[in-house]
Amino acid sequence: MAERWTKERRAEHTRRILLDAAEEVFARKGLTGAALEEIADAAGFTRGAIYSQFGAKEKLFLAVVDRQRQRFLDGFAEVMTSFHRLEDVDIDGLAERWRQLSSGTDRAALGYELTLFLLRNPDVRERVAAQRLETIRALGEFISKNTARIGGSLTMDPETLARIVLAANDGITLDSHLDGEDLHRPYLQLVMSSVQPVQ
């Protein structure tokens, strides 16, 4: 017997399909160039479905970027927890995994779109400030705990390192694509230079 979908499950399914379509269209056309009609068509829904799930286009865009950031953080967590001792950290393997997490320019381009959008819209920046700060705090705490877990200590404040990781990641990805010079390994060497063995 087929499983019946609840109203909540249908809404979540619709939301996921809209986010997938919006991610593709925003990445290709940017925030201002993307039309809600095009996103709705790509998802197989009407504009009304977008308004019902998200409201305005900016809220849909913020939801897309938030989902992408969460995927990146989940992948980062997976990489970090795979190491058990500081000497196990393999920069080449870590760089390869980082490349996979950042594959393609679409996610990084959306990150830059978000940065520009927040710079140009101080009211939106204020609305998402608490969420951004929570991301930084959570990542800083995660970095601190996992550095200690593998027998290391940080030479800088963990939240500062978290800010640097989040701020630099999109640029590393895009610059690597622009001129074909892979910067993931040197970037990770810089990040790892802030970790030292516990004395």
MDAnalysis code that builds the backbone (N, CA, C; Angstrom):
import MDAnalysis as mda
import numpy as np

u = mda.Universe.empty(597, n_residues=199, atom_resindex=np.repeat(np.arange(199), 3), trajectory=True)
u.add_TopologyAttr("name", ["N", "CA", "C"] * 199)
u.add_TopologyAttr("resid", np.arange(1, 200))
u.add_TopologyAttr("resname", ["MET", "ALA", "GLU", "ARG", "TRP", "THR", "LYS", "GLU", "ARG", "ARG", "ALA", "GLU", "HIS", "THR", "ARG", "ARG", "ILE", "LEU", "LEU", "ASP", "ALA", "ALA", "GLU", "GLU", "VAL", "PHE", "ALA", "ARG", "LYS", "GLY", "LEU", "THR", "GLY", "ALA", "ALA", "LEU", "GLU", "GLU", "ILE", "ALA", "ASP", "ALA", "ALA", "GLY", "PHE", "THR", "ARG", "GLY", "ALA", "ILE", "TYR", "SER", "GLN", "PHE", "GLY", "ALA", "LYS", "GLU", "LYS", "LEU", "PHE", "LEU", "ALA", "VAL", "VAL", "ASP", "ARG", "GLN", "ARG", "GLN", "ARG", "PHE", "LEU", "ASP", "GLY", "PHE", "ALA", "GLU", "VAL", "MET", "THR", "SER", "PHE", "HIS", "ARG", "LEU", "GLU", "ASP", "VAL", "ASP", "ILE", "ASP", "GLY", "LEU", "ALA", "GLU", "ARG", "TRP", "ARG", "GLN", "LEU", "SER", "SER", "GLY", "THR", "ASP", "ARG", "ALA", "ALA", "LEU", "GLY", "TYR", "GLU", "LEU", "THR", "LEU", "PHE", "LEU", "LEU", "ARG", "ASN", "PRO", "ASP", "VAL", "ARG", "GLU", "ARG", "VAL", "ALA", "ALA", "GLN", "ARG", "LEU", "GLU", "THR", "ILE", "ARG", "ALA", "LEU", "GLY", "GLU", "PHE", "ILE", "SER", "LYS", "ASN", "THR", "ALA", "ARG", "ILE", "GLY", "GLY", "SER", "LEU", "THR", "MET", "ASP", "PRO", "GLU", "THR", "LEU", "ALA", "ARG", "ILE", "VAL", "LEU", "ALA", "ALA", "ASN", "ASP", "GLY", "ILE", "THR", "LEU", "ASP", "SER", "HIS", "LEU", "ASP", "GLY", "GLU", "ASP", "LEU", "HIS", "ARG", "PRO", "TYR", "LEU", "GLN", "LEU", "VAL", "MET", "SER", "SER", "VAL", "GLN", "PRO", "VAL", "GLN"])
u.atoms.positions = np.array([
    [0.839, -1.182, 0.000],
    [0.000, 0.000, 0.000],
    [0.886, 1.248, 0.000],
    [0.573, 2.182, -0.885],
    [1.361, 3.405, -1.011],
    [1.226, 4.261, 0.241],
    [2.336, 4.861, 0.621],
    [2.342, 5.722, 1.809],
    [1.665, 7.056, 1.478],
    [0.764, 7.493, 2.356],
    [0.092, 8.778, 2.138],
    [0.987, 9.910, 2.599],
    [1.039, 10.942, 1.796],
    [1.837, 12.102, 2.135],
    [1.016, 13.053, 2.983],
    [1.596, 13.475, 4.052],
    [0.925, 14.476, 4.878],
    [1.073, 15.840, 4.211],
    [0.298, 16.796, 4.686],
    [0.388, 18.155, 4.168],
    [1.806, 18.708, 4.373],
    [2.388, 18.412, 5.550],
    [3.733, 18.896, 5.865],
    [4.772, 18.275, 4.933],
    [4.601, 16.973, 4.644],
    [5.561, 16.293, 3.771],
    [5.466, 16.830, 2.344],
    [4.248, 17.093, 1.874],
    [4.069, 17.683, 0.539],
    [4.718, 19.061, 0.470],
    [4.521, 19.858, 1.534],
    [5.095, 21.208, 1.573],
    [6.621, 21.139, 1.562],
    [7.193, 20.210, 2.315],
    [8.656, 20.061, 2.352],
    [9.188, 19.614, 0.995],
    [8.459, 18.711, 0.322],
    [8.851, 18.255, -1.007],
    [8.835, 19.428, -1.994],
    [7.781, 20.211, -1.953],
    [7.664, 21.391, -2.822],
    [8.803, 22.358, -2.545],
    [9.068, 22.592, -1.265],
    [10.140, 23.514, -0.860],
    [11.491, 23.048, -1.413],
    [11.780, 21.755, -1.299],
    [13.057, 21.226, -1.783],
    [13.190, 21.399, -3.296],
    [12.131, 21.110, -4.043],
    [12.172, 21.246, -5.500],
    [12.367, 22.711, -5.897],
    [11.679, 23.613, -5.201],
    [11.841, 25.044, -5.481],
    [13.259, 25.517, -5.171],
    [13.818, 25.043, -4.062],
    [15.193, 25.412, -3.708],
    [16.183, 24.897, -4.744],
    [15.990, 23.661, -5.223],
    [16.876, 23.101, -6.247],
    [16.838, 23.949, -7.515],
    [15.638, 24.294, -7.946],
    [15.488, 25.103, -9.162],
    [16.065, 26.497, -8.956],
    [15.783, 27.096, -7.819],
    [16.278, 28.446, -7.537],
    [17.797, 28.468, -7.479],
    [18.389, 27.435, -6.894],
    [19.850, 27.367, -6.810],
    [20.465, 27.382, -8.197],
    [19.903, 26.615, -9.094],
    [20.426, 26.544, -10.460],
    [20.249, 27.878, -11.190],
    [19.070, 28.491, -11.075],
    [18.803, 29.747, -11.788],
    [19.601, 30.907, -11.184],
    [19.636, 31.013, -9.860],
    [20.420, 32.073, -9.223],
    [21.902, 31.949, -9.567],
    [22.414, 30.729, -9.593],
    [23.827, 30.522, -9.897],
    [24.141, 30.951, -11.325],
    [23.205, 30.721, -12.220],
    [23.423, 31.046, -13.629],
    [23.210, 32.526, -13.923],
    [22.204, 33.140, -13.277],
    [21.805, 34.493, -13.645],
    [22.019, 35.534, -12.558],
    [22.348, 35.094, -11.355],
    [22.505, 36.042, -10.257],
    [21.161, 36.401, -9.654],
    [21.219, 37.104, -8.547],
    [19.990, 37.466, -7.832],
    [19.118, 38.401, -8.653],
    [19.697, 39.451, -9.211],
    [18.872, 40.416, -9.949],
    [18.435, 39.877, -11.305],
    [19.260, 39.031, -11.935],
    [18.907, 38.518, -13.255],
    [17.912, 37.375, -13.247],
    [17.747, 36.725, -12.110],
    [16.842, 35.574, -12.019],
    [15.409, 36.057, -11.846],
    [14.511, 35.530, -12.649],
    [13.083, 35.870, -12.551],
    [12.351, 34.749, -11.827],
    [11.385, 35.125, -10.990],
    [10.605, 34.114, -10.272],
    [9.879, 33.182, -11.237],
    [9.434, 33.712, -12.373],
    [8.749, 32.874, -13.360],
    [9.666, 31.771, -13.861],
    [10.932, 32.115, -14.099],
    [11.888, 31.129, -14.599],
    [12.150, 30.059, -13.543],
    [12.265, 30.470, -12.291],
    [12.473, 29.514, -11.204],
    [11.265, 28.606, -11.072],
    [10.070, 29.187, -11.112],
    [8.846, 28.402, -11.000],
    [8.737, 27.402, -12.151],
    [9.034, 27.858, -13.382],
    [8.991, 26.967, -14.545],
    [9.984, 25.816, -14.398],
    [11.199, 26.138, -13.967],
    [12.228, 25.101, -13.801],
    [11.810, 24.071, -12.766],
    [11.056, 24.511, -11.761],
    [10.619, 23.603, -10.695],
    [9.332, 22.869, -11.051],
    [8.621, 23.369, -12.065],
    [7.335, 22.763, -12.421],
    [6.188, 23.239, -11.539],
    [6.339, 24.443, -10.978],
    [5.307, 25.028, -10.125],
    [4.957, 26.415, -10.630],
    [4.039, 27.055, -9.936],
    [3.665, 28.423, -10.273],
    [4.406, 29.388, -9.346],
    [4.370, 30.671, -9.701],
    [4.948, 31.693, -8.815],
    [4.266, 31.666, -7.458],
    [2.987, 31.307, -7.462],
    [2.235, 31.244, -6.207],
    [2.867, 30.270, -5.220],
    [3.430, 29.179, -5.732],
    [4.079, 28.209, -4.845],
    [5.304, 28.835, -4.187],
    [6.020, 29.660, -4.938],
    [7.190, 30.342, -4.360],
    [6.740, 31.302, -3.272],
    [5.726, 32.101, -3.560],
    [5.229, 33.055, -2.564],
    [4.712, 32.328, -1.322],
    [4.049, 31.205, -1.546],
    [3.490, 30.442, -0.431],
    [4.593, 29.880, 0.469],
    [5.689, 29.412, -0.142],
    [6.777, 28.792, 0.615],
    [7.769, 29.803, 1.179],
    [8.041, 30.876, 0.429],
    [9.139, 31.771, 0.793],
    [8.762, 33.244, 0.884],
    [7.714, 33.650, 0.215],
    [7.421, 35.077, 0.153],
    [8.209, 35.707, -0.979],
    [8.969, 36.739, -0.686],
    [9.695, 37.503, -1.697],
    [10.906, 36.740, -2.240],
    [11.402, 37.212, -3.387],
    [12.559, 36.593, -4.037],
    [13.780, 36.615, -3.122],
    [13.986, 37.695, -2.370],
    [15.158, 37.769, -1.489],
    [15.132, 36.672, -0.438],
    [13.936, 36.307, 0.057],
    [13.846, 35.242, 1.053],
    [14.165, 33.889, 0.435],
    [13.748, 33.682, -0.792],
    [14.098, 32.451, -1.507],
    [15.612, 32.383, -1.706],
    [16.208, 33.495, -2.110],
    [17.649, 33.547, -2.313],
    [18.395, 33.239, -1.014],
    [17.978, 33.863, 0.081],
    [18.625, 33.622, 1.375],
    [18.488, 32.158, 1.797],
    [17.333, 31.546, 1.499],
    [17.126, 30.136, 1.829],
    [18.053, 29.239, 1.007],
    [18.261, 29.579, -0.268],
    [19.169, 28.819, -1.131],
    [20.593, 28.885, -0.586],
    [21.048, 30.091, -0.265],
    [22.415, 30.268, 0.228],
    [22.593, 29.585, 1.575],
    [21.581, 29.684, 2.430],
    [21.653, 29.036, 3.742],
    [21.781, 27.520, 3.589],
    [21.020, 26.941, 2.672],
    [21.103, 25.492, 2.451],
    [22.478, 25.095, 1.916],
    [23.019, 25.902, 1.005],
    [24.351, 25.610, 0.478],
    [25.400, 25.689, 1.572],
    [25.321, 26.723, 2.408],
    [26.288, 26.885, 3.492],
    [26.206, 25.693, 4.452],
    [24.987, 25.229, 4.734],
    [24.837, 24.086, 5.636],
    [25.447, 22.831, 5.032],
    [25.278, 22.640, 3.736],
    [25.902, 21.489, 3.062],
    [27.423, 21.552, 3.190],
    [27.973, 22.760, 2.983],
    [29.415, 22.921, 3.092],
    [29.874, 22.620, 4.513],
    [29.178, 23.154, 5.502],
    [29.559, 22.932, 6.900],
    [29.455, 21.459, 7.275],
    [28.429, 20.769, 6.774],
    [28.293, 19.332, 7.037],
    [29.476, 18.568, 6.444],
    [29.868, 18.944, 5.227],
    [31.015, 18.298, 4.598],
    [32.305, 18.603, 5.331],
    [32.445, 19.844, 5.784],
    [33.620, 20.241, 6.572],
    [33.694, 19.411, 7.846],
    [32.555, 19.229, 8.505],
    [32.504, 18.429, 9.736],
    [32.908, 16.987, 9.455],
    [32.437, 16.457, 8.346],
    [32.778, 15.073, 7.971],
    [34.284, 14.919, 7.775],
    [34.897, 15.914, 7.114],
    [36.340, 15.867, 6.884],
    [37.092, 15.947, 8.208],
    [36.724, 16.899, 9.046],
    [37.424, 17.100, 10.323],
    [37.355, 15.862, 11.224],
    [36.192, 15.237, 11.275],
    [36.035, 14.093, 12.180],
    [36.710, 12.833, 11.644],
    [37.191, 12.863, 10.409],
    [37.868, 11.686, 9.853],
    [39.312, 11.567, 10.366],
    [39.823, 12.629, 10.981],
    [41.178, 12.587, 11.529],
    [41.121, 12.263, 13.016],
    [42.072, 11.435, 13.471],
    [42.086, 11.009, 14.870],
    [43.294, 11.540, 15.646],
    [44.349, 11.904, 14.922],
    [45.538, 12.483, 15.553],
    [46.042, 13.600, 14.642],
    [46.715, 14.567, 15.223],
    [47.221, 15.694, 14.438],
    [48.120, 15.218, 13.307],
    [48.935, 14.211, 13.577],
    [49.840, 13.716, 12.532],
    [49.106, 12.958, 11.416],
    [47.816, 12.630, 11.643],
    [47.025, 11.972, 10.592],
    [46.574, 12.953, 9.506],
    [46.629, 14.238, 9.814],
    [46.095, 15.228, 8.875],
    [46.937, 15.220, 7.605],
    [46.298, 14.847, 6.516],
    [46.930, 14.751, 5.207],
    [46.472, 15.960, 4.381],
    [47.354, 16.932, 4.199],
    [46.985, 18.170, 3.505],
    [46.508, 17.885, 2.087],
    [47.179, 16.971, 1.370],
    [46.765, 16.667, -0.004],
    [45.376, 16.041, -0.033],
    [45.128, 15.087, 0.865],
    [43.803, 14.468, 0.934],
    [42.741, 15.460, 1.362],
    [43.102, 16.316, 2.294],
    [42.181, 17.343, 2.765],
    [41.867, 18.336, 1.646],
    [42.883, 18.716, 0.889],
    [42.680, 19.638, -0.234],
    [41.765, 19.019, -1.284],
    [41.955, 17.734, -1.547],
    [41.099, 17.056, -2.530],
    [39.649, 17.034, -2.067],
    [39.457, 16.742, -0.786],
    [38.090, 16.717, -0.237],
    [37.488, 18.117, -0.258],
    [38.283, 19.122, 0.034],
    [37.810, 20.508, 0.010],
    [37.392, 20.894, -1.402],
    [38.196, 20.459, -2.393],
    [37.846, 20.712, -3.799],
    [36.493, 20.094, -4.134],
    [36.267, 18.862, -3.654],
    [34.994, 18.187, -3.917],
    [33.830, 18.938, -3.269],
    [34.034, 19.395, -2.035],
    [32.978, 20.145, -1.343],
    [32.668, 21.453, -2.059],
    [33.677, 22.026, -2.691],
    [33.519, 23.317, -3.358],
    [33.405, 23.164, -4.863],
    [33.091, 21.962, -5.327],
    [33.130, 21.682, -6.761],
    [32.254, 22.647, -7.546],
    [32.794, 23.112, -8.653],
    [32.085, 24.050, -9.502],
    [32.084, 25.447, -8.906],
    [31.777, 26.394, -9.753],
    [31.793, 27.788, -9.310],
    [30.437, 28.269, -8.824],
    [29.388, 27.477, -9.043],
    [28.039, 27.955, -8.731],
    [27.866, 28.310, -7.258],
    [28.320, 27.431, -6.361],
    [28.135, 27.691, -4.942],
    [28.934, 28.914, -4.521],
    [30.157, 29.009, -5.003],
    [30.994, 30.157, -4.656],
    [30.420, 31.445, -5.236],
    [29.910, 31.375, -6.462],
    [29.306, 32.564, -7.063],
    [28.101, 33.019, -6.242],
    [27.318, 32.076, -5.761],
    [26.178, 32.441, -4.914],
    [26.653, 33.070, -3.608],
    [27.779, 32.594, -3.089],
    [28.338, 33.198, -1.883],
    [28.707, 34.651, -2.111],
    [29.304, 34.953, -3.273],
    [29.624, 36.342, -3.597],
    [28.357, 37.161, -3.812],
    [27.368, 36.553, -4.459],
    [26.079, 37.242, -4.633],
    [25.506, 37.641, -3.275],
    [25.589, 36.720, -2.305],
    [25.076, 37.016, -0.969],
    [25.859, 38.163, -0.333],
    [27.173, 38.119, -0.448],
    [28.001, 39.181, 0.131],
    [27.625, 40.538, -0.445],
    [27.497, 40.623, -1.765],
    [27.121, 41.883, -2.406],
    [25.712, 42.316, -2.008],
    [24.811, 41.356, -1.945],
    [23.429, 41.655, -1.563],
    [23.384, 42.244, -0.149],
    [24.130, 41.645, 0.780],
    [24.138, 42.135, 2.159],
    [24.826, 43.493, 2.266],
    [25.882, 43.696, 1.489],
    [26.550, 44.999, 1.501],
    [25.626, 46.104, 0.997],
    [24.809, 45.768, -0.002],
    [23.930, 46.777, -0.617],
    [22.610, 46.965, 0.131],
    [22.312, 46.045, 1.061],
    [21.027, 46.087, 1.776],
    [21.255, 45.960, 3.278],
    [21.590, 47.080, 3.931],
    [21.887, 47.034, 5.363],
    [20.748, 46.485, 6.220],
    [19.502, 46.727, 5.810],
    [18.365, 46.215, 6.592],
    [18.332, 44.689, 6.571],
    [18.636, 44.090, 5.419],
    [18.692, 42.629, 5.314],
    [19.900, 42.128, 6.106],
    [21.004, 42.833, 6.009],
    [22.213, 42.456, 6.742],
    [21.922, 42.380, 8.238],
    [21.178, 43.340, 8.740],
    [20.805, 43.326, 10.162],
    [19.908, 42.139, 10.488],
    [19.002, 41.794, 9.560],
    [18.077, 40.676, 9.809],
    [18.790, 39.337, 9.859],
    [19.854, 39.190, 9.080],
    [20.550, 37.897, 9.058],
    [21.808, 37.890, 9.927],
    [22.104, 38.997, 10.603],
    [23.333, 39.104, 11.401],
    [23.398, 38.033, 12.481],
    [22.292, 37.802, 13.178],
    [22.281, 36.809, 14.259],
    [22.542, 35.413, 13.703],
    [21.959, 35.113, 12.558],
    [22.162, 33.800, 11.938],
    [23.623, 33.633, 11.513],
    [24.206, 34.667, 10.942],
    [25.613, 34.602, 10.528],
    [26.523, 34.430, 11.734],
    [26.231, 35.150, 12.809],
    [27.038, 35.046, 14.018],
    [26.931, 33.649, 14.623],
    [25.739, 33.064, 14.593],
    [25.556, 31.707, 15.117],
    [26.359, 30.695, 14.299],
    [26.397, 30.874, 12.979],
    [27.202, 29.998, 12.119],
    [28.675, 30.102, 12.495],
    [29.160, 31.326, 12.685],
    [30.565, 31.545, 13.053],
    [30.866, 30.912, 14.407],
    [29.992, 31.132, 15.373],
    [30.213, 30.564, 16.709],
    [30.220, 29.040, 16.680],
    [29.253, 28.466, 15.962],
    [29.171, 27.008, 15.898],
    [30.401, 26.427, 15.203],
    [30.842, 27.056, 14.109],
    [32.018, 26.565, 13.400],
    [33.269, 26.739, 14.261],
    [33.386, 27.870, 14.942],
    [34.533, 28.096, 15.823],
    [34.603, 27.066, 16.935],
    [33.454, 26.776, 17.530],
    [33.413, 25.768, 18.595],
    [33.775, 24.394, 18.048],
    [33.279, 24.077, 16.863],
    [33.580, 22.791, 16.235],
    [35.084, 22.666, 15.952],
    [35.669, 23.723, 15.390],
    [37.104, 23.713, 15.093],
    [37.908, 23.537, 16.382],
    [37.544, 24.288, 17.412],
    [38.256, 24.230, 18.689],
    [38.207, 22.832, 19.305],
    [37.006, 22.247, 19.350],
    [36.837, 20.912, 19.945],
    [37.593, 19.851, 19.164],
    [37.521, 19.923, 17.832],
    [38.165, 18.889, 17.030],
    [39.671, 19.059, 16.968],
    [40.152, 20.283, 17.070],
    [41.599, 20.492, 17.156],
    [42.132, 19.863, 18.442],
    [41.424, 20.105, 19.553],
    [41.828, 19.508, 20.836],
    [41.721, 17.987, 20.785],
    [40.674, 17.478, 20.114],
    [40.443, 16.035, 20.029],
    [41.610, 15.310, 19.364],
    [42.231, 15.956, 18.360],
    [43.324, 15.294, 17.647],
    [44.692, 15.661, 18.226],
    [44.694, 16.364, 19.358],
    [45.958, 16.663, 20.030],
    [46.617, 17.953, 19.601],
    [45.810, 18.914, 19.130],
    [46.366, 20.194, 18.707],
    [45.793, 21.342, 19.517],
    [46.396, 22.493, 19.347],
    [45.859, 23.716, 19.934],
    [45.946, 24.817, 18.884],
    [45.063, 25.783, 18.983],
    [44.999, 26.864, 18.001],
    [45.881, 28.024, 18.427],
    [46.512, 28.657, 17.447],
    [47.327, 29.828, 17.733],
    [46.535, 31.119, 17.577],
    [45.260, 31.005, 17.210],
    [44.391, 32.176, 17.114],
    [43.022, 31.826, 17.668],
    [42.231, 32.836, 17.914],
    [40.883, 32.645, 18.425],
    [40.086, 31.790, 17.434],
    [39.372, 30.751, 17.925],
    [38.660, 29.859, 17.000],
    [37.574, 30.560, 16.172],
    [36.906, 31.558, 16.751],
    [35.887, 32.270, 15.960],
    [36.522, 33.111, 14.860],
    [37.701, 33.645, 15.131],
    [38.424, 34.383, 14.086],
    [38.798, 33.442, 12.956],
    [39.292, 32.259, 13.303],
    [39.628, 31.270, 12.279],
    [38.383, 30.856, 11.507],
    [37.264, 30.684, 12.193],
    [36.005, 30.336, 11.521],
    [35.612, 31.425, 10.532],
    [35.751, 32.687, 10.930],
    [35.431, 33.798, 10.017],
    [36.324, 33.766, 8.780],
    [37.613, 33.472, 8.989],
    [38.556, 33.422, 7.868],
    [38.188, 32.280, 6.921],
    [37.879, 31.105, 7.481],
    [37.494, 29.955, 6.653],
    [36.264, 30.286, 5.816],
    [35.244, 30.858, 6.452],
    [34.009, 31.178, 5.731],
    [34.223, 32.286, 4.698],
    [35.013, 33.304, 5.067],
    [35.227, 34.430, 4.161],
    [36.084, 34.046, 2.960],
    [37.089, 33.204, 3.174],
    [38.047, 32.899, 2.114],
    [37.588, 31.799, 1.181],
    [36.717, 30.918, 1.637],
    [36.404, 29.725, 0.863],
    [35.889, 30.038, -0.543],
    [34.928, 30.958, -0.660],
    [34.374, 31.267, -1.978],
    [35.441, 31.847, -2.907],
    [36.289, 32.723, -2.368],
    [37.353, 33.311, -3.180],
    [38.367, 32.283, -3.649],
    [38.727, 31.353, -2.772],
    [39.664, 30.289, -3.148],
    [39.082, 29.473, -4.300],
    [37.800, 29.128, -4.176],
    [37.142, 28.334, -5.217],
    [37.103, 29.087, -6.545],
    [36.652, 30.349, -6.522],
    [36.518, 31.107, -7.764],
    [37.869, 31.411, -8.389],
    [38.846, 31.828, -7.587],
    [40.163, 32.120, -8.150],
    [40.814, 30.882, -8.752],
    [40.583, 29.721, -8.151],
    [41.125, 28.479, -8.704],
    [40.553, 28.205, -10.082],
    [39.292, 28.580, -10.306],
    [38.653, 28.363, -11.606],
    [39.040, 29.437, -12.624],
    [39.289, 30.648, -12.142],
    [39.572, 31.747, -13.072],
    [40.859, 31.549, -13.843],
    [41.927, 31.151, -13.145],
    [43.206, 31.030, -13.832],
    [43.780, 29.616, -13.831],
    [42.995, 28.646, -13.352],
    [43.431, 27.252, -13.389],
    [44.490, 26.908, -12.358],
    [44.795, 27.822, -11.458],
    [45.800, 27.592, -10.420],
    [45.082, 27.140, -9.156],
    [45.231, 25.866, -8.806],
    [44.518, 25.315, -7.657],
    [45.099, 25.862, -6.357],
    [44.267, 26.596, -5.611],
    [44.707, 27.238, -4.376],
    [44.251, 26.506, -3.118],
    [43.563, 25.383, -3.262],
    [43.035, 24.694, -2.086],
    [44.154, 24.227, -1.145],
    [45.194, 23.630, -1.704],
    [46.277, 23.126, -0.850],
    [47.004, 24.266, -0.130],
    [47.450, 25.331, -0.848],
    [48.128, 26.409, -0.125],
    [47.225, 27.073, 0.917],
    [45.948, 27.169, 0.601],
    [45.005, 27.749, 1.560],
    [44.943, 26.894, 2.827],
    [44.859, 25.586, 2.649],
    [44.801, 24.700, 3.807],
    [46.116, 24.691, 4.580],
    [47.223, 24.869, 3.887],
    [48.498, 24.999, 4.600],
    [48.470, 26.223, 5.518],
    [47.896, 27.316, 5.012],
    [47.762, 28.519, 5.847],
    [46.850, 28.257, 7.045],
    [45.717, 27.602, 6.799],
    [44.777, 27.304, 7.888],
    [45.465, 26.409, 8.918],
    [46.141, 25.364, 8.436],
    [46.785, 24.414, 9.364],
    [47.971, 25.036, 10.101],
    [48.509, 26.134, 9.580],
    [49.602, 26.797, 10.298],
    [49.114, 27.426, 11.599],
    [47.812, 27.527, 11.768],
    [47.254, 28.051, 13.018],
    [47.004, 26.930, 14.040],
    [47.410, 25.702, 13.684],
    [47.264, 24.564, 14.598],
    [48.658, 24.064, 14.964],
    [48.888, 23.880, 16.248],
    [50.168, 23.351, 16.707],
    [49.933, 22.197, 17.670],
    [50.912, 21.307, 17.816],
    [50.747, 20.204, 18.769],
    [50.633, 20.754, 20.185],
    [49.832, 20.086, 20.997],
    [49.732, 20.465, 22.409],
    [51.071, 20.196, 23.059],
    [51.589, 21.177, 23.777],
    [52.904, 21.038, 24.435],
    [52.752, 20.276, 25.745],
])
